[in-house]
Amino acid sequence: MVCGVGGWLLIAGTIVLGVCNTLTAANEDEAVLREYGFGYAIVLMLLLVFVINVIGALSGFIDLLRYRTRREVMQSCLALFLNLLPWVIVGAFVWLA
């Protein structure tokens, strides 16, 4: 579950950095992206989210198979949901675009 929350924090950080970069680029004269490569930072964050969410989803799935009580099973289902939902959103966005 920690990996799922960490992945969502990385996604939120990417959104905030994207908005800040867009606002500063819009206020500049030429309105171009900065030279340090903001696109590379987004790709790196998505790669980190992928690694974190794969680890979290695998541990959630293993816990789902291992746990027996209803509370533990629901907690591992929540962990799976937190880790897989960002990629469902990305897949839906790519499919719609």
KOLMAR-483944 format. One line per field, with one value per residue: x, y, z of N, C-alpha, C, CB in turn. Coordinates in pm, 1 decimal, decimal comma. Atoms other than C-alpha are relative to their C-alpha. Glycine has a CB too. Layout:
KOLMAR-483944
n_c1	c(X;...) $
n_c2	c(Y;...) $
n_c3	c(Z;...) $
ca_c1	c(X;...) $
ca_c2	c(Y;...) $
ca_c3	c(Z;...) $
c_c1	c(X;...) $
c_c2	c(Y;...) $
c_c3	c(Z;...) $
cb_c1	c(X;...) $
cb_c2	c(Y;...) $
cb_c3	c(Z;...) $
end
This chain:
KOLMAR-483944
n_c1	c(81,7;-92,3;-44,9;109,3;5,4;-119,6;22,7;92,7;-73,3;-82,2;88,8;36,7;-117,8;-13,7;103,3;-35,7;-114,9;46,2;73,7;-97,3;-81,2;85,2;22,8;-121,4;-26,7;96,6;-37,6;-122,4;23,8;16,1;91,7;-49,8;-41,8;-137,4;-103,0;-45,6;71,0;112,4;54,5;-76,8;41,8;129,3;-26,0;-64,2;101,3;87,5;-76,9;0,2;134,9;15,3;-75,6;63,2;131,0;-16,5;-39,9;115,7;103,5;-44,4;12,7;142,5;53,6;-51,9;74,6;137,1;-1,0;-47,6;86,7;121,8;112,5;65,1;-65,9;-128,4;26,8;45,4;-115,3;-85,1;73,3;-21,6;-136,7;2,3;73,1;-85,1;-115,6;38,4;83,6;-68,5;-22,9;131,2;24,7;-90,2;49,5;122,4;-37,8;-62,4;103,1;86,7;-74,9) $
n_c2	c(-118,3;-113,6;-24,6;-65,4;-139,8;-64,6;-22,7;-112,5;-122,0;-33,8;-53,5;-134,8;-84,3;-25,6;-96,8;-131,1;-50,6;-34,3;-126,7;-107,2;-20,8;-61,8;-140,4;-78,2;-8,1;-92,8;-136,2;-39,0;-64,8;94,9;104,0;133,2;74,8;-28,0;81,1;113,8;120,6;36,5;125,6;109,6;13,6;68,9;140,4;61,3;19,7;110,4;122,8;26,5;44,3;136,7;91,7;2,8;63,7;143,1;61,8;-4,1;90,8;137,0;29,5;7,1;126,3;107,5;-9,4;44,8;145,9;49,4;-34,8;78,3;-72,7;-95,0;-130,4;6,7;11,4;-131,0;-89,2;31,4;-46,2;-144,4;-20,6;27,7;-109,2;-118,9;17,4;21,1;-107,7;-97,1;54,1;3,6;-138,5;-28,0;78,0;-62,9;-125,8;31,7;53,6;-109,3;-94,6) $
n_c3	c(0,0;-4,0;137,5;71,4;-43,4;54,5;142,8;15,4;-33,2;116,8;103,4;-42,3;19,7;143,1;38,8;-53,7;75,1;134,6;-5,3;-27,0;120,1;101,6;-36,8;20,1;144,4;59,3;-36,5;69,9;129,3;109,5;-47,9;33,3;-117,8;-39,5;63,2;-79,1;39,8;-86,6;52,0;-59,3;-139,7;0,2;34,2;-115,6;-103,2;41,1;-19,3;-143,7;-36,0;50,5;-85,5;-131,7;6,6;27,7;-126,9;-88,1;49,2;-25,9;-142,9;-30,0;52,3;-86,3;-125,5;25,5;-1,1;-128,4;-112,8;-12,9;-59,0;91,4;-11,7;69,0;143,8;48,0;-1,2;114,9;119,3;6,0;47,8;144,4;64,3;-0,7;87,3;139,5;51,0;86,8;133,5;65,2;43,3;112,6;114,3;49,1;64,5;128,3;87,5;41,5;82,4) $
ca_c1	c(0,0;294,4;412,3;69,4;63,5;422,6;326,4;35,9;266,2;502,1;209,1;97,1;453,4;467,1;141,6;257,5;593,6;418,2;185,7;472,1;681,5;389,0;318,1;680,8;712,8;398,0;542,1;867,1;905,9;939,5;721,7;938,5;1028,2;1349,1;1673,8;1721,9;1470,2;1140,1;1026,2;1308,6;1197,0;842,1;970,9;1193,6;901,3;679,3;956,2;982,4;604,5;616,4;886,0;719,2;375,2;498,6;668,7;358,9;121,5;331,1;347,3;-27,9;-101,9;123,5;-46,4;-386,5;-294,9;-140,8;-396,7;-707,4;-912,6;-1155,0;-977,2;-638,1;-783,8;-959,2;-636,8;-440,7;-717,9;-684,3;-308,9;-366,2;-618,0;-378,9;-96,4;-289,0;-517,5;-251,0;-182,3;-552,3;-581,8;-276,6;-410,9;-751,5;-589,4;-376,7;-677,9;-887,8;-609,8) $
ca_c2	c(0,0;229,8;185,6;285,9;603,0;679,2;637,3;875,9;1129,8;1108,3;1165,0;1466,2;1600,7;1563,0;1754,6;2036,5;2064,4;2062,8;2344,2;2550,0;2499,1;2589,7;2908,5;3019,0;2936,6;3135,4;3438,5;3431,5;3616,5;3314,2;3077,9;2773,7;2497,9;2540,0;2391,9;2145,9;1903,2;1896,7;1612,2;1394,4;1465,4;1351,6;1033,2;965,0;1014,3;782,8;523,0;557,1;525,6;211,8;50,5;148,7;35,0;-296,9;-375,1;-268,0;-463,8;-778,3;-753,1;-681,8;-984,9;-1208,4;-1078,2;-1142,7;-1506,8;-1537,8;-1366,6;-1542,5;-1293,7;-1055,9;-744,8;-855,2;-949,8;-613,5;-434,1;-619,7;-546,7;-177,4;-202,4;-361,9;-89,7;188,4;41,0;-45,6;257,8;501,1;267,1;222,1;601,0;629,9;350,6;516,8;850,6;695,6;509,0;828,3;1036,3) $
ca_c3	c(0,0;65,9;-293,1;-423,9;-217,8;-322,1;-686,5;-646,1;-478,1;-776,6;-1012,0;-808,2;-813,2;-1189,8;-1225,8;-998,2;-1175,7;-1512,7;-1411,9;-1266,9;-1580,7;-1806,6;-1612,3;-1616,8;-1986,9;-2064,4;-1886,6;-2084,7;-2412,4;-2640,5;-2432,1;-2494,2;-2253,1;-2061,2;-2182,0;-1895,6;-2042,8;-1858,4;-2086,1;-1955,1;-1598,2;-1681,2;-1844,3;-1543,0;-1303,0;-1507,8;-1502,2;-1124,6;-1091,6;-1306,4;-1091,3;-763,6;-877,1;-1016,2;-685,8;-492,9;-716,8;-688,5;-310,9;-296,5;-512,9;-302,5;11,8;-145,1;-194,5;150,2;375,3;506,9;708,3;540,3;670,9;538,9;199,9;167,7;260,6;-7,0;-261,1;-172,9;-226,7;-568,3;-656,2;-553,8;-759,1;-1074,6;-1101,6;-1236,5;-1527,5;-1596,8;-1613,8;-1841,6;-2065,8;-2089,2;-2171,1;-2445,8;-2582,5;-2589,6;-2746,5) $
c_c1	c(86,8;48,9;-108,5;-11,7;122,5;-12,5;-92,8;66,8;92,8;-84,9;-41,6;117,1;23,8;-100,9;36,0;118,6;-38,7;-73,9;94,9;84,0;-81,6;-24,5;124,2;33,8;-95,4;35,4;128,4;-34,9;-28,9;-93,2;40,5;39,8;146,8;95,7;35,7;-82,7;-109,5;-63,7;73,6;-39,2;-134,0;18,9;65,0;-101,0;-96,2;71,0;5,7;-136,6;-21,5;70,1;-66,2;-132,2;8,9;38,7;-119,4;-110,2;38,8;-11,2;-146,4;-62,4;47,5;-72,8;-143,8;-9,5;32,5;-98,3;-129,2;-118,1;-52,9;69,6;133,0;-17,5;-44,8;116,3;93,0;-70,6;13,9;140,1;9,7;-67,2;86,0;115,3;-37,6;-80,0;75,4;19,3;-130,1;-34,5;86,8;-46,8;-127,0;29,7;62,3;-104,2;-91,7;71,4;38,4) $
c_c2	c(125,6;33,9;70,3;146,7;75,8;28,5;117,4;131,9;41,6;58,0;142,7;96,3;33,5;104,1;139,9;58,9;39,4;132,1;116,6;30,9;66,7;146,5;84,2;11,9;97,7;144,2;46,3;55,9;-101,0;-115,2;-139,6;-70,2;26,1;-101,9;-126,2;-125,2;-43,7;-130,4;-120,2;-23,5;-73,2;-148,1;-72,8;-24,7;-112,1;-134,1;-38,3;-48,2;-143,4;-99,5;-11,9;-75,3;-147,8;-73,8;-5,0;-95,0;-145,5;-36,2;-5,7;-129,3;-118,6;0,8;-46,8;-151,6;-57,0;23,4;-79,9;78,4;103,7;135,4;1,4;-8,6;134,2;99,8;-28,6;35,9;150,7;31,8;-26,5;113,7;125,5;-10,8;-14,9;115,8;104,4;-51,9;-20,6;138,5;34,8;-75,7;58,2;130,8;-24,7;-52,5;111,2;99,3;-64,6) $
c_c3	c(0,0;-140,4;-80,9;35,3;-51,7;-148,9;-25,7;37,1;-114,0;-112,9;34,9;-16,6;-145,7;-46,7;48,6;-75,3;-142,1;-3,4;25,6;-122,7;-110,0;31,1;-19,1;-148,3;-66,8;31,7;-67,1;-136,9;-110,3;35,0;-47,4;129,1;28,2;-60,4;77,7;-22,0;95,2;-46,5;55,8;145,3;9,0;-31,6;117,4;111,9;-36,8;14,0;147,8;47,2;-45,5;91,7;137,1;-4,8;-34,5;127,6;95,4;-43,3;23,4;148,0;42,3;-48,6;83,9;134,3;-16,5;2,5;137,3;114,2;-1,4;56,8;-98,0;1,9;-75,6;-150,8;-56,8;-3,8;-118,3;-130,8;-16,4;-50,4;-149,9;-76,2;-7,7;-99,0;-146,8;-59,8;-83,7;-142,2;-74,8;-53,6;-120,5;-125,3;-59,3;-71,2;-137,2;-97,9;-51,0;-91,9;-126,8) $
cb_c1	c(-93,3;119,7;39,4;-130,4;-7,9;121,8;-57,0;-124,9;80,5;75,5;-124,7;-47,4;121,8;-17,5;-137,3;32,1;110,9;-89,1;-108,3;91,4;57,0;-133,1;-46,5;116,9;-12,1;-140,9;15,1;96,9;119,8;134,0;-141,8;120,6;-25,4;12,8;122,4;-1,7;96,1;-105,1;6,5;149,6;-10,1;-96,3;90,2;114,4;-77,3;-46,9;142,0;40,7;-106,8;55,8;146,2;-22,4;-86,3;106,8;117,8;-53,9;-25,5;144,0;74,5;-71,9;41,8;153,5;2,0;-49,5;99,4;130,5;-31,7;26,4;41,9;-147,9;23,0;79,9;-107,3;-113,5;76,6;38,5;-149,5;-22,2;97,7;-72,9;-130,1;54,5;78,7;-80,0;-66,8;135,3;75,9;-109,6;27,6;146,7;-25,2;-97,0;97,7;113,1;-81,6;-53,4;122,7) $
cb_c2	c(-0,7;-30,6;-132,0;-69,5;9,1;-86,4;-124,5;-21,5;-19,8;-124,0;-89,8;-0,8;-67,6;-129,6;-41,8;-10,1;-104,8;-109,0;-5,0;-38,8;-133,4;-74,1;10,2;-63,1;-138,8;-30,8;10,3;-119,9;85,0;-54,3;30,3;7,5;-150,5;0,5;82,0;35,3;-109,7;112,4;-1,7;29,1;138,6;64,8;-9,7;88,6;129,1;19,8;16,5;125,1;92,6;-11,4;47,7;142,3;70,5;-23,0;77,9;139,4;24,1;-18,4;105,2;117,1;-19,3;15,7;143,0;53,1;-51,3;64,7;148,5;-118,4;67,7;17,1;35,1;-119,1;-107,7;53,8;-13,9;-149,3;-38,6;63,5;-90,6;-132,7;29,7;23,8;-119,9;-126,5;67,9;36,2;-130,8;-49,1;99,1;-39,9;-143,4;24,4;78,0;-103,1;-106,8;72,1;51,8) $
cb_c3	c(119,6;92,4;-68,2;29,4;154,8;25,0;-64,0;86,2;128,9;-49,8;-16,7;145,5;56,3;-79,4;56,3;149,4;-3,6;-54,0;109,3;116,7;-50,2;-10,5;144,1;75,7;-65,6;49,6;148,7;-13,4;-38,7;-40,4;-46,4;-99,2;-18,6;152,2;-19,3;145,0;-15,0;2,5;-151,8;-9,3;67,2;-102,2;-125,0;50,5;23,4;-144,9;-55,8;77,1;-62,2;-142,9;14,9;51,9;-101,1;-109,8;64,6;6,9;-149,0;-47,1;83,2;-61,4;-147,0;21,7;52,1;-134,4;-101,0;33,0;-1,6;86,3;131,9;36,9;148,1;49,5;-27,0;90,0;132,2;0,5;9,3;137,8;76,2;-28,4;75,9;139,0;43,6;-11,2;114,5;59,3;8,4;98,6;115,8;35,9;41,7;114,7;88,6;18,5;73,4;121,8;71,1) $
end
